[in-house]
Amino acid sequence: MNNKTYLLCAMLAATLVLGWPGGSSRTMAAPSQADGSTAAKHKAAVYAAALPLLSAPDKLPEAIQYLNRKIYAVTPYQGTLLALKLENLQKSALPQWEQTFSRSGEQRKLAGFYKAGLSMSELAARTEDHPLRTLLRSAGEHGYKLETAEGSFFPVIDYAAYRKYKTYVTHDISAYLTIMAAESDQPSSKDQGLVIAWTEVSSRALAQEQFIQKYPKSNRIAAVHNLYSMYLTNTFYGQTNTPLFHYDNLEMDLEAQKAYSSVLAKHDGNTPYLQKLEAFMKLLKDNGYKLDEDIKQFLQAEVPRAER
């Protein structure tokens, strides 16, 4: 063995014995079962501590603060359960909040300073009315935001706040929270009319369809199905004050025509939604983009309108 080979072997042996620079003799052993057990117990403890906070609506502010601080420390399955329990609790408490905000006195006051896009705390800062300020702040602490439609003001769940949980839940619920946050940030309709672009209507419908196809057994599949049904109606009919076909001449809305053509150009049409939309647009092109009996028959067969 030459000197160079000997030196290399000696250095390797020293490294294996010493382990790390500085003379440490640490070994490279894998984490022990005890370490894994300790971590699992910690996750279970964090999860268990959250459950009492999710047992009653009056504990919602504390529950939200706890999840914001601790949800990173649990497993994705545990994080999912906590996020959904929070949503369920907010849904159960919402009717009482709606009733409180619906009082005529509160509605008149809110009309004087409401501004779209502001949080509850920001709205509270815009009024000198102490009881109303307290109400707004409390609603915000319980996880709600204020919306308006048809001249009324009402609380809704602020799903944008759930975005911080997306990394700590299962893939399906992460996708669900993304869908709901989009609705929370910008509702699709107000006052019986669409307030988002036709392109966005299709984009959201495609995201919902993808969820349905990818996560058919998700705990929130029914909620997404309901949302998707609404977006099918929006796509192929529009709404009362923003119809897809103009009432006077039965012509298709020009912006919708451009939007749907663009959507089809960007996708390969391999989903049920896109296939319906492609067939719809081909039929419309053949008849000059007007609502006629052929279009009505297509809609009745392919996208029947839900009874209201």
C-alpha positions in Angstrom: 0.0 0.0 0.0 1.6 3.4 -1.0 1.7 6.4 1.3 -1.2 8.2 -0.5 -3.5 5.2 -0.2 -2.6 4.6 3.4 -3.2 8.3 4.3 -6.7 8.2 2.7 -7.6 5.1 4.6 -6.4 6.6 7.8 -8.4 9.7 7.3 -11.6 7.7 6.5 -11.1 5.6 9.6 -10.6 8.7 11.8 -13.8 10.2 10.3 -15.8 7.1 11.1 -14.5 7.1 14.7 -14.7 10.8 15.5 -17.8 11.4 13.5 -17.6 15.2 13.4 -14.8 17.8 13.3 -13.7 18.9 16.8 -13.2 15.4 18.2 -16.9 14.6 18.8 -17.7 10.9 18.9 -21.4 11.3 17.9 -22.9 8.4 16.0 -25.2 8.5 13.0 -27.9 6.4 14.5 -31.5 6.8 13.2 -34.1 8.4 15.5 -35.2 6.0 18.1 -38.7 4.7 18.6 -38.8 6.7 21.8 -38.2 9.9 19.8 -41.1 9.1 17.5 -43.4 8.2 20.4 -42.6 11.5 22.1 -43.4 13.5 18.9 -46.7 11.6 18.4 -47.6 12.3 22.0 -46.9 16.0 21.6 -49.1 16.2 18.4 -51.9 14.3 20.2 -51.6 16.7 23.2 -51.8 19.8 20.9 -54.8 18.3 19.1 -56.6 17.3 22.4 -56.1 20.8 23.8 -57.9 22.3 20.8 -61.0 20.2 21.1 -62.6 22.0 24.1 -62.1 25.3 22.4 -64.1 24.0 19.4 -67.1 22.9 21.5 -69.1 26.2 21.8 -69.5 29.3 19.6 -68.5 31.6 22.4 -65.0 30.0 22.4 -64.4 30.7 18.7 -62.0 33.7 19.3 -59.8 31.5 21.5 -60.1 28.6 19.2 -59.0 30.7 16.2 -56.0 32.1 18.1 -55.0 28.6 19.3 -55.1 27.1 15.8 -53.2 30.1 14.3 -50.4 29.4 16.8 -50.5 25.6 17.1 -51.9 23.9 14.0 -48.4 23.5 12.5 -47.6 21.1 15.4 -50.2 18.4 14.6 -50.5 15.8 11.8 -52.2 16.7 8.5 -55.1 14.5 9.5 -55.4 16.2 12.9 -55.1 19.6 11.3 -57.9 18.7 8.9 -60.2 17.7 11.7 -59.5 20.9 13.6 -60.0 23.1 10.5 -63.3 21.4 9.7 -64.5 21.6 13.2 -63.8 25.3 13.2 -65.7 25.7 10.0 -68.7 23.7 11.3 -68.7 25.8 14.5 -68.7 29.0 12.5 -71.5 27.8 10.3 -73.6 26.8 13.3 -73.2 30.2 14.9 -73.7 32.2 11.8 -77.6 32.4 11.9 -77.4 34.2 15.3 -74.9 36.7 14.0 -77.0 37.3 10.9 -80.0 38.0 13.1 -78.0 40.4 15.2 -76.7 42.4 12.2 -80.2 42.3 10.5 -81.7 44.7 13.1 -82.9 47.9 11.4 -80.9 50.1 13.7 -77.6 48.4 12.9 -78.4 48.3 9.2 -79.0 52.1 9.1 -75.7 52.8 11.0 -73.7 50.5 8.8 -75.0 52.2 5.6 -73.3 55.4 6.8 -69.7 54.1 6.8 -69.5 50.6 5.3 -66.7 50.2 2.7 -66.2 47.0 0.7 -63.0 45.1 1.3 -62.5 46.3 4.9 -62.1 43.8 7.8 -64.4 43.9 10.8 -61.8 45.7 12.8 -61.2 48.3 10.1 -64.9 48.9 9.9 -65.1 49.2 13.6 -62.5 52.0 13.5 -64.8 54.0 11.2 -67.6 54.4 13.7 -67.9 56.3 17.0 -70.9 54.1 18.0 -69.5 52.1 20.9 -72.0 49.1 20.8 -71.7 48.8 17.0 -67.9 49.0 17.2 -67.9 46.3 19.8 -70.2 44.1 17.7 -68.0 44.5 14.6 -64.8 43.7 16.5 -66.4 40.7 18.1 -67.7 39.3 14.8 -64.2 39.7 13.4 -62.7 37.8 16.3 -65.2 35.0 15.7 -64.0 34.7 12.1 -66.5 36.6 10.1 -66.4 39.4 7.6 -69.1 41.8 6.5 -70.8 41.6 3.0 -73.5 43.5 1.4 -76.2 42.7 -1.2 -79.5 44.2 -2.2 -79.0 47.0 0.3 -78.4 44.8 3.3 -75.3 44.1 5.4 -74.6 40.6 6.7 -71.7 38.5 8.1 -70.1 35.6 6.2 -67.3 33.3 7.1 -64.0 34.8 6.3 -62.4 31.9 4.4 -59.4 33.9 3.5 -58.3 33.4 7.1 -58.2 29.7 6.5 -55.3 30.1 3.9 -52.8 29.9 6.7 -54.0 26.3 7.5 -53.6 25.0 3.9 -50.0 23.6 4.6 -51.2 21.7 7.7 -54.2 19.8 6.3 -54.8 17.0 3.8 -54.6 17.7 0.1 -58.3 17.7 -0.5 -59.1 20.1 2.3 -56.2 22.4 1.2 -57.9 22.5 -2.3 -61.3 23.0 -0.7 -60.0 26.0 1.4 -58.5 27.5 -1.8 -61.9 27.2 -3.5 -63.8 28.7 -0.6 -61.2 31.5 -0.1 -61.8 32.6 -3.7 -65.5 32.8 -3.0 -64.8 34.8 0.2 -62.4 37.2 -1.4 -64.8 37.9 -4.3 -68.3 36.5 -4.3 -69.5 35.5 -7.8 -72.7 37.4 -7.7 -74.6 40.1 -5.9 -78.1 41.6 -6.5 -79.0 38.7 -8.9 -76.1 39.5 -11.2 -72.5 38.3 -11.7 -69.8 40.5 -10.3 -66.9 38.4 -11.7 -65.8 38.1 -15.3 -67.0 35.3 -17.5 -63.4 34.0 -17.6 -63.4 33.8 -13.8 -66.7 31.9 -13.9 -65.1 29.2 -16.1 -61.9 29.2 -14.1 -63.7 28.5 -10.8 -65.9 25.9 -12.4 -62.9 24.1 -13.6 -61.2 24.2 -10.2 -64.4 22.8 -8.6 -64.7 20.1 -11.3 -61.1 19.1 -10.7 -61.8 18.8 -7.0 -64.8 16.6 -7.7 -62.8 14.3 -10.0 -59.7 14.1 -7.8 -61.3 13.8 -4.3 -64.7 12.0 -4.7 -64.6 10.8 -1.1 -63.6 14.1 0.5 -65.5 15.2 3.5 -66.4 18.4 1.6 -67.4 16.8 -1.7 -71.1 17.8 -1.2 -70.2 21.4 -0.6 -68.1 21.6 -3.8 -70.8 19.8 -5.8 -73.3 22.4 -4.7 -70.9 25.2 -5.7 -70.2 23.5 -9.0 -73.9 23.3 -9.8 -74.2 27.0 -9.3 -71.3 27.7 -11.6 -72.8 25.5 -14.3 -75.8 27.7 -14.2 -73.7 30.8 -14.2 -71.7 29.5 -17.2 -74.6 28.5 -19.4 -77.3 30.9 -18.3 -75.8 33.8 -16.4 -78.0 35.4 -13.8 -81.2 37.5 -13.9 -79.4 40.9 -14.1 -76.4 39.5 -16.2 -78.0 37.0 -18.6 -75.8 35.1 -21.0 -78.3 36.0 -23.7 -79.6 39.6 -23.9 -83.3 39.8 -23.3 -84.0 42.2 -26.2 -82.3 40.5 -29.1 -81.4 37.0 -27.6 -77.8 37.5 -28.7 -75.0 36.0 -26.6 -73.1 38.5 -24.4 -70.0 39.5 -26.4 -67.7 39.4 -23.4 -68.9 35.9 -22.6 -68.3 34.8 -26.2 -64.7 36.1 -26.1 -64.1 34.6 -22.6 -65.4 31.1 -23.5 -63.5 31.1 -26.8 -60.3 32.0 -24.9 -60.9 29.3 -22.2 -61.4 26.6 -24.9 -58.2 27.8 -26.7 -56.2 27.3 -23.5 -57.5 23.9 -22.6 -57.7 20.6 -24.5 -61.4 20.0 -23.7 -60.8 16.7 -21.8 -63.2 17.4 -18.9 -67.0 17.1 -18.9 -67.3 20.9 -18.3 -65.1 21.8 -21.2 -66.7 19.2 -23.5 -70.1 20.8 -22.8 -68.8 24.3 -23.3 -67.1 23.3 -26.5 -70.2 21.7 -27.9 -72.2 24.7 -26.8 -69.9 27.2 -28.5 -69.9 25.2 -31.7 -73.6 25.2 -31.8 -73.8 28.9 -31.1 -71.2 29.6 -33.8 -73.4 27.8 -36.4 -76.5 29.9 -35.5 -74.8 33.3 -35.2 -74.5 33.2 -31.3 -78.2 33.6 -30.7 -80.6 31.8 -28.4 -82.9 29.7 -30.5 -84.7 26.4 -30.2 -81.6 24.3 -30.9 -79.7 26.1 -28.1 -82.7 25.7 -25.7 -82.8 22.0 -26.4 -79.1 21.6 -25.9 -79.3 23.4 -22.5 -82.3 21.3 -21.4 -80.5 18.1 -22.3 -77.0 18.9 -21.2 -77.3 21.6 -18.5 -80.9 21.5 -17.1 -81.6 24.5 -14.9 -82.2 23.7 -11.3 -85.7 24.4 -10.1 -85.8 27.5 -7.9 
